[in-house]
Amino acid sequence: MAGALFASATSLAARNSTARWPSFRGWHASGVATDQNLPLKWKVKSGENIRFKVPIPGLAHSSPILWGDRLYLTTALSSKDGASFKPGLYGSGEASQDRSVHQWQVLCLDADSGKNIWSKTATQGVPKDKRHIKATYANATPATDGETVVAMFGSQGLFAFSATGKALWSHDLGRLDVGAYDIPTYEWGSASSPVIYGNKVFVQCDTQKKSFVRAIDLKTGKTIWNKQRDELPSWGTPTVYTGERAELVTNGSNFIRGYDLETGKELWRLGGSSKITAPTPIYSKDRIIVASGRSPERPIFSIRPGAVGDITLAWGATSNQSVAWSKTKRGPYMPTPIIVGNVVHTLGNSGIVGAYDLKTGAEHYYQRIPDVTDGFSASAVSADGRIYLGSEDGTVYVMAAGPQFKLLATNSIGEPIMATPAIGGGTLFVRGSRHLFAIGQ
């Protein structure tokens, strides 16, 4: 028995040694992993297919990330007893009243056991902004290249630590006033996450005034370039497209844009988005998919790489030389789409899922998941032909990837899921409102 346990542990360690999910939704926000052999079903109470369940202090909607046998998370610890957020489907936009002293922390856990390896306080004090009652003060997912871990806490700043927990540098982003574009007094807090590519950290900071995209030196924390943007507040994470011409792609209300990685020069722009944008750009092969879900536009755009200049569609058109296809009234409000094979899958807040041909945009299906209650904020992830959807009522829906809708299983973790899961080492890491769950065979 002891030998079997040792062999199992050794096998897990070997898998985790090459497991990498380095930022929001893994590599380039794709959300897709392969050769994972994740379970279809699990039970938290009995421990079936649960490798560990560990408490995480504070409140955060940020996702876990993974590099080898190390998990990294962020959190915000309030000094107010009973600090909370309000999940669910509702239209209320008021801010939380919690302006107590907070600690913003970066945590490192062992990916095999969930044991805390180190916890570091990046900064502490009174929050510079309010937050939406559904949000937290740690919405942004950290990023790592295996040596440096970068965490973004909105107006509190950007912070870098070594993999061993040594504080390396901090970068002042200024006050990021992010909220309702049409009611400037509302403050909802930021959620865009940093991304690392090469020697640069890229951040997208779209606010009520003075929006910008910035490239920061990963080693020093100094600004490499900064580009002002005429943009409304947004919450999407930028994506580095790595095709023939690598570029930084940003979602935005006025324009979806592509930027040169070295200089920050705007390469192209595409109008027609919603007035509120949250989903992150994704890509596969020769298509870049960008969506947003506020009515009336609710678009999905399929963009051909290599675009130049203004590629906005003519009135009534659904495609042009640079836009392969587009749709209106189909885009998701919060969750980022996911591409599995040749199918683009979307998930709406209320539980409506859609599937579209990556090349042509042909709609395979558009229907509601049965029995959804509190809706979805987390984005879908996928492994080995299955898609995992974490809902705000704590249910993980497992459906088949592909052109036909097929719900395979439902599993509860017993607490709200606001953070997008991570996948690696044959494990699905699901962050609930109070715990981190490691799910695997």
ChimeraX attribute file (.defattr): number of C-alpha atoms within 10 A of each C-alpha:
attribute: neighborCount
match mode: 1-to-1
recipient: residues
	/A:1	6
	/A:2	7
	/A:3	8
	/A:4	9
	/A:5	10
	/A:6	11
	/A:7	12
	/A:8	12
	/A:9	14
	/A:10	12
	/A:11	13
	/A:12	17
	/A:13	17
	/A:14	14
	/A:15	17
	/A:16	21
	/A:17	16
	/A:18	14
	/A:19	22
	/A:20	24
	/A:21	27
	/A:22	27
	/A:23	29
	/A:24	30
	/A:25	28
	/A:26	22
	/A:27	16
	/A:28	23
	/A:29	24
	/A:30	23
	/A:31	27
	/A:32	24
	/A:33	23
	/A:34	13
	/A:35	10
	/A:36	19
	/A:37	14
	/A:38	20
	/A:39	16
	/A:40	17
	/A:41	18
	/A:42	19
	/A:43	14
	/A:44	17
	/A:45	10
	/A:46	8
	/A:47	12
	/A:48	14
	/A:49	18
	/A:50	19
	/A:51	19
	/A:52	19
	/A:53	19
	/A:54	16
	/A:55	13
	/A:56	18
	/A:57	16
	/A:58	22
	/A:59	23
	/A:60	28
	/A:61	27
	/A:62	27
	/A:63	27
	/A:64	30
	/A:65	28
	/A:66	30
	/A:67	24
	/A:68	20
	/A:69	21
	/A:70	21
	/A:71	24
	/A:72	28
	/A:73	27
	/A:74	32
	/A:75	26
	/A:76	23
	/A:77	21
	/A:78	24
	/A:79	16
	/A:80	12
	/A:81	8
	/A:82	7
	/A:83	15
	/A:84	18
	/A:85	15
	/A:86	14
	/A:87	19
	/A:88	17
	/A:89	15
	/A:90	10
	/A:91	6
	/A:92	9
	/A:93	16
	/A:94	17
	/A:95	18
	/A:96	19
	/A:97	11
	/A:98	19
	/A:99	16
	/A:100	15
	/A:101	13
	/A:102	20
	/A:103	21
	/A:104	25
	/A:105	21
	/A:106	24
	/A:107	19
	/A:108	24
	/A:109	20
	/A:110	16
	/A:111	27
	/A:112	18
	/A:113	14
	/A:114	19
	/A:115	13
	/A:116	15
	/A:117	14
	/A:118	15
	/A:119	15
	/A:120	16
	/A:121	15
	/A:122	22
	/A:123	17
	/A:124	15
	/A:125	14
	/A:126	14
	/A:127	20
	/A:128	15
	/A:129	20
	/A:130	23
	/A:131	26
	/A:132	22
	/A:133	18
	/A:134	20
	/A:135	23
	/A:136	28
	/A:137	31
	/A:138	28
	/A:139	26
	/A:140	29
	/A:141	31
	/A:142	29
	/A:143	28
	/A:144	26
	/A:145	20
	/A:146	14
	/A:147	10
	/A:148	20
	/A:149	28
	/A:150	27
	/A:151	29
	/A:152	28
	/A:153	29
	/A:154	27
	/A:155	20
	/A:156	24
	/A:157	17
	/A:158	21
	/A:159	21
	/A:160	26
	/A:161	20
	/A:162	15
	/A:163	18
	/A:164	12
	/A:165	17
	/A:166	13
	/A:167	16
	/A:168	16
	/A:169	17
	/A:170	20
	/A:171	16
	/A:172	13
	/A:173	17
	/A:174	12
	/A:175	14
	/A:176	23
	/A:177	26
	/A:178	29
	/A:179	28
	/A:180	20
	/A:181	18
	/A:182	10
	/A:183	10
	/A:184	14
	/A:185	13
	/A:186	18
	/A:187	22
	/A:188	24
	/A:189	27
	/A:190	31
	/A:191	26
	/A:192	26
	/A:193	28
	/A:194	26
	/A:195	28
	/A:196	25
	/A:197	17
	/A:198	8
	/A:199	12
	/A:200	21
	/A:201	21
	/A:202	25
	/A:203	24
	/A:204	26
	/A:205	32
	/A:206	27
	/A:207	25
	/A:208	21
	/A:209	15
	/A:210	15
	/A:211	20
	/A:212	17
	/A:213	19
	/A:214	18
	/A:215	26
	/A:216	19
	/A:217	16
	/A:218	23
	/A:219	13
	/A:220	14
	/A:221	20
	/A:222	15
	/A:223	14
	/A:224	16
	/A:225	16
	/A:226	16
	/A:227	15
	/A:228	13
	/A:229	18
	/A:230	15
	/A:231	21
	/A:232	23
	/A:233	28
	/A:234	28
	/A:235	26
	/A:236	27
	/A:237	26
	/A:238	28
	/A:239	28
	/A:240	24
	/A:241	21
	/A:242	15
	/A:243	14
	/A:244	9
	/A:245	11
	/A:246	16
	/A:247	23
	/A:248	22
	/A:249	26
	/A:250	24
	/A:251	28
	/A:252	34
	/A:253	22
	/A:254	19
	/A:255	22
	/A:256	23
	/A:257	22
	/A:258	28
	/A:259	20
	/A:260	16
	/A:261	20
	/A:262	13
	/A:263	12
	/A:264	19
	/A:265	14
	/A:266	17
	/A:267	17
	/A:268	20
	/A:269	20
	/A:270	23
	/A:271	15
	/A:272	19
	/A:273	27
	/A:274	24
	/A:275	22
	/A:276	25
	/A:277	26
	/A:278	25
	/A:279	27
	/A:280	30
	/A:281	28
	/A:282	25
	/A:283	26
	/A:284	18
	/A:285	13
	/A:286	15
	/A:287	20
	/A:288	19
	/A:289	23
	/A:290	26
	/A:291	33
	/A:292	34
	/A:293	26
	/A:294	20
	/A:295	16
	/A:296	11
	/A:297	17
	/A:298	22
	/A:299	22
	/A:300	24
	/A:301	26
	/A:302	25
	/A:303	23
	/A:304	18
	/A:305	21
	/A:306	15
	/A:307	18
	/A:308	12
	/A:309	12
	/A:310	14
	/A:311	20
	/A:312	18
	/A:313	17
	/A:314	9
	/A:315	6
	/A:316	6
	/A:317	10
	/A:318	14
	/A:319	18
	/A:320	15
	/A:321	11
	/A:322	19
	/A:323	21
	/A:324	19
	/A:325	22
	/A:326	21
	/A:327	18
	/A:328	19
	/A:329	14
	/A:330	23
	/A:331	28
	/A:332	27
	/A:333	25
	/A:334	24
	/A:335	25
	/A:336	32
	/A:337	32
	/A:338	28
	/A:339	24
	/A:340	23
	/A:341	14
	/A:342	17
	/A:343	21
	/A:344	25
	/A:345	24
	/A:346	25
	/A:347	30
	/A:348	22
	/A:349	21
	/A:350	19
	/A:351	22
	/A:352	18
	/A:353	19
	/A:354	24
	/A:355	26
	/A:356	20
	/A:357	17
	/A:358	25
	/A:359	15
	/A:360	12
	/A:361	18
	/A:362	13
	/A:363	15
	/A:364	16
	/A:365	14
	/A:366	16
	/A:367	12
	/A:368	15
	/A:369	16
	/A:370	9
	/A:371	7
	/A:372	16
	/A:373	14
	/A:374	19
	/A:375	22
	/A:376	31
	/A:377	27
	/A:378	23
	/A:379	27
	/A:380	27
	/A:381	28
	/A:382	27
	/A:383	21
	/A:384	15
	/A:385	14
	/A:386	20
	/A:387	24
	/A:388	22
	/A:389	24
	/A:390	31
	/A:391	31
	/A:392	25
	/A:393	21
	/A:394	22
	/A:395	22
	/A:396	21
	/A:397	21
	/A:398	23
	/A:399	21
	/A:400	17
	/A:401	25
	/A:402	21
	/A:403	17
	/A:404	12
	/A:405	18
	/A:406	13
	/A:407	15
	/A:408	13
	/A:409	14
	/A:410	16
	/A:411	16
	/A:412	19
	/A:413	22
	/A:414	15
	/A:415	16
	/A:416	23
	/A:417	28
	/A:418	27
	/A:419	26
	/A:420	28
	/A:421	30
	/A:422	28
	/A:423	28
	/A:424	28
	/A:425	28
	/A:426	22
	/A:427	26
	/A:428	25
	/A:429	25
	/A:430	25
	/A:431	31
	/A:432	28
	/A:433	23
	/A:434	16
	/A:435	19
	/A:436	20
	/A:437	22
	/A:438	24
	/A:439	24
	/A:440	22
	/A:441	16
